[in-house]
Amino acid sequence: MKFAIYLYLFLWGGHCLASDTLSVRYLGIDQGLSNNAVTCIYRDHNGFMWFGTYDGLNRYDGYSFHVFRNTIGDSASLLDNHLYCINSDKDNKIWVGSGKGASVYDPGRGTFFTPRYRKANSSESIPLCDAVLSIKKAGNAMLVGTAHSGLIVFTDSRETGKQIVHPGGTDAAYNVSAIAYDSIRQVAWIFITDIGLYKYELRSGRLSPGASGLTQCNAIFATSNGDLFIG
């Protein structure tokens, strides 16, 4: 019933806003968007809107688009044009997850770089070139969910990240499809495909079971009172 009430209020309120106060405009390739398949949306601290698509990253200032794409042979360009997620870190750098890995955009330099990380039980640093499905800011840290390398935690955009070991304590690959951060309790909720919901404690770096019975998830949202909505 609680979910039904939330859904009813959302739909009812949305109907009123759409009919009474909101002006709706269509933004597509004719207006400068790189591709009409929009996969993710993010609003940064300056108010710019970022749109990830199947063909590049778009920054919209309310008037026009600036499009970022991969340039072959240019390591300072976007790593891949097929994007899944967008977020920003404590320094307002834009983190983008794609089918080929993560790219971080530095607004001051106007360039991208690929963050590096260490695998669990290894000291070797490698570029994050696994498919990135989810990115979430958690306090001063950035949590990155990948298709095969699991959860990777960065405490700073320029520092090397750390892979969190599989919850079974093995070196097996695992898929993190969604992440949500509970700022009140300072914990992150991590969904591991085919395994379930897990809780990641930022202070201890520990990953522990949160709930069983779910095996698939595309999105998680944490409310201010600690409730979770799982899609």
C-alpha positions in Angstrom: 0.0 0.0 0.0 2.8 2.4 0.8 4.3 1.9 -2.7 0.9 2.4 -4.3 0.4 5.7 -2.4 3.8 7.0 -3.6 3.0 5.9 -7.1 -0.4 7.5 -7.1 0.9 10.8 -5.7 3.7 10.9 -8.2 1.4 10.3 -11.2 -1.3 12.6 -9.9 1.1 15.4 -9.1 2.9 14.9 -12.4 -0.4 15.2 -14.3 -1.2 18.5 -12.5 2.3 19.9 -13.2 2.3 18.9 -16.8 -1.1 20.4 -17.5 -0.8 23.6 -15.5 2.8 24.8 -15.2 5.4 22.9 -17.2 6.3 23.8 -20.8 7.5 20.7 -22.6 10.0 20.9 -25.5 11.5 18.2 -27.6 15.3 18.0 -27.9 16.7 15.6 -30.5 19.2 15.4 -33.3 17.6 18.4 -35.1 18.5 20.5 -32.0 22.1 19.2 -31.9 21.8 16.1 -29.7 24.3 13.5 -30.9 21.8 10.6 -30.9 18.1 10.2 -30.1 18.7 7.1 -27.9 19.3 8.8 -24.5 20.6 6.3 -21.9 21.4 8.6 -18.9 20.9 12.1 -17.7 22.8 14.2 -15.1 22.7 17.8 -13.9 26.0 19.2 -12.7 26.8 22.0 -10.1 26.7 24.7 -12.7 23.3 23.7 -14.0 24.5 22.1 -17.2 22.6 19.1 -18.3 24.6 16.0 -19.4 23.0 13.4 -21.7 24.6 10.1 -22.4 23.6 8.4 -25.7 24.5 5.5 -28.0 26.7 8.0 -29.9 28.5 10.3 -27.5 28.2 12.6 -24.5 26.2 15.8 -24.7 26.4 18.9 -22.5 23.4 21.2 -22.8 23.4 24.8 -21.5 19.7 25.5 -22.1 20.4 26.9 -25.6 22.7 24.5 -27.5 24.6 21.2 -27.2 28.3 20.5 -27.0 29.1 17.0 -28.1 32.0 14.8 -26.9 33.0 11.7 -28.8 35.9 9.3 -29.0 38.6 10.3 -31.3 40.8 7.4 -32.5 44.3 7.8 -31.2 43.5 10.6 -28.8 43.8 9.4 -25.2 42.4 12.7 -23.9 39.0 12.1 -25.6 36.0 10.0 -24.5 36.9 6.3 -24.2 33.8 5.1 -25.9 30.6 6.6 -27.4 28.1 4.0 -26.1 27.3 5.4 -22.6 25.5 3.9 -19.6 25.9 6.3 -16.6 27.0 9.8 -15.6 27.9 11.3 -12.2 30.4 13.8 -10.7 33.0 13.7 -7.9 33.8 16.1 -5.0 36.0 18.2 -7.4 33.1 18.5 -9.9 34.8 16.3 -12.5 32.3 14.4 -14.7 32.5 10.6 -14.5 31.1 8.7 -17.5 30.6 4.9 -17.7 30.6 3.3 -21.1 30.8 -0.1 -22.8 34.6 0.1 -22.8 35.2 1.5 -19.4 35.2 4.8 -17.4 36.2 8.3 -18.6 36.6 11.3 -16.3 36.1 14.8 -17.7 38.2 17.6 -16.2 36.3 20.9 -16.9 39.4 23.0 -16.1 41.5 21.2 -18.8 38.7 20.3 -21.1 40.0 16.7 -21.5 39.2 13.2 -20.4 41.3 10.6 -18.7 40.8 6.9 -17.9 41.0 6.2 -14.1 43.2 3.2 -13.0 42.6 0.6 -10.3 44.2 -2.3 -8.6 42.6 -5.7 -8.7 41.9 -7.4 -5.3 45.0 -9.1 -4.0 47.2 -7.4 -6.6 49.5 -4.3 -6.5 49.5 -3.8 -10.3 47.6 -0.7 -11.5 45.5 -1.1 -14.7 43.1 1.2 -16.6 39.4 0.8 -15.9 38.4 -0.7 -19.3 35.7 -3.1 -18.2 32.1 -2.0 -19.1 30.9 0.4 -16.4 27.2 0.1 -15.6 26.8 2.4 -12.6 28.7 5.3 -11.0 27.7 6.9 -7.7 29.3 9.6 -5.5 29.5 8.5 -1.9 30.8 11.2 0.4 34.3 11.9 -1.0 34.5 8.6 -2.7 33.3 7.4 -6.1 31.8 3.9 -6.4 32.0 2.3 -9.8 30.0 -0.8 -10.7 31.3 -2.9 -13.6 30.1 -5.8 -15.7 32.9 -8.2 -14.7 35.3 -6.6 -12.2 32.6 -5.9 -9.6 32.7 -2.9 -7.4 35.7 -0.5 -7.6 36.2 2.3 -5.1 38.0 5.5 -5.7 38.9 7.9 -2.9 40.1 10.5 -5.3 39.7 10.9 -9.1 43.5 11.0 -9.7 44.3 8.2 -7.2 44.3 4.5 -8.1 41.0 2.8 -7.3 40.6 -0.5 -5.4 38.6 -3.5 -6.5 36.4 -4.9 -3.7 36.7 -8.7 -3.5 33.8 -10.9 -4.6 31.4 -11.4 -1.6 32.2 -15.1 -1.7 35.8 -14.3 -0.9 37.0 -15.5 -4.3 38.6 -14.0 -7.4 35.5 -14.7 -9.5 34.1 -12.1 -11.7 30.8 -10.4 -10.6 28.5 -7.8 -12.1 27.4 -4.7 -10.2 24.3 -3.4 -12.1 23.2 -0.6 -9.7 24.4 1.5 -6.7 22.6 3.8 -4.3 24.2 5.9 -1.5 22.6 6.4 1.9 24.3 9.6 3.2 22.6 9.5 6.6 24.0 6.0 7.5 27.1 6.4 5.2 26.5 3.1 3.5 26.1 2.2 -0.1 23.6 -0.3 -1.5 25.1 -2.5 -4.2 23.2 -4.8 -6.4 25.1 -7.9 -7.7 23.4 -9.6 -10.6 22.2 -13.1 -9.9 23.3 -12.8 -6.3 21.2 -10.0 -4.7 21.4 -6.8 -2.7 24.5 -6.0 -0.7 25.6 -3.3 1.7 29.0 -1.6 1.4 30.3 0.2 4.5 32.6 3.0 3.5 34.4 3.2 6.8 35.3 -0.5 7.0 35.3 -1.3 3.3 33.2 -4.3 4.0 30.6 -5.8 1.7 27.8 -7.8 3.4 24.5 -9.3 2.4 21.5 -6.9 2.5 18.5 -8.8 1.2 17.8 -12.1 -0.6 15.2 -13.1 -3.1 16.1 -10.6 -5.9 18.4 -11.6 -8.7 18.0 -8.8 -11.3 18.0 -5.0 -10.9 18.5 -2.0 -13.2 18.3 0.8 -10.6 18.2 1.6 -6.9 17.0 4.8 -5.2 17.6 5.5 -1.5 15.1 7.9 0.2 16.1 10.3 3.0 14.5 8.0 5.6 16.5 5.0 4.5 13.9 3.2 2.4 15.1 1.7 -0.9 13.2 1.6 -4.2 14.6 -1.2 -6.5 13.7 -1.3 -10.2 
